């Protein structure tokens, strides 16, 4: 059974600064861990599909400046 986060927090408070730092680095690595390979493959396929559409001229593209201008106009 999983331990309550509050219990883990109490244990972390008892750690030395060095150990807390090490734990923090570990947690950041876990959050930044590589994504699922299926997700990566799906994003690659999607980006390639979009690039093909742009190169074929079948979609209209917009500059970043135009997109930001439109977003600002809608936000008002």
N, C-alpha and C positions, 0 to 999 in steps of 0.2 A: 504494500500500500504506500502511496506517495506521502511524503512528509509535508506538513503545512509550510507555506512560505514563511510565515511568521516565526516558525521554529528555526528555519534555516537562517533567517535574518538575525535572530538572537545568537546563533553560533558564529555568524560572520563578525558580529560585534566583538566577540572574544578573540578574534584573530589579531596577530600583530599587523602593523602597517605593511610590512613586507609581504606577508601571506595574503592580505587583502588585495594588494597590488597584483600579485600573481594570479589570484582568483579572478580579478577584474579582467586581466589580459586573456585568461582562458575563456571567460564569458563572451568577450568581444569577438574572439576567434570563432566561437560557436555561432554567434549571430551572423558573422560575415562568412561563414562556411560556404563552399560552393553549393549552388542550387542543384536540385535534382536534375540529372542528365536529361531526362525526358523534357523537362521545362526548357533547359538550354537548347535542346534540339528543336523544340517548337518555336522558340524565339528566333533561332537562326533561319528556319524555314520561312517564318513570317517576314523577316527582314529581307530575305532574298526575293520573296514574292512581291513585296512592295517595291524593291529596286527594279525588278523586271517591269512592273507597271509604269514606273517613272521613265525608264529607258524606252519603253514602247510608246510612251506618250498617251497612255490610256487613262491617266489620272491627272488632275490639275494640282500643281504644287504651289505653295505659298512661302514667301520669305518669312524668316523668323520675325522680322520687323513688322510685317503685315499681321501676323498672328497676334503679336503682343498688342498692336494698336487695336485690333478687334476685341481682344480680351479686356483691355482697359475700358473700351467703349461700353461693353456689356456690363462691366462692374460698376458703372456709375448709376 
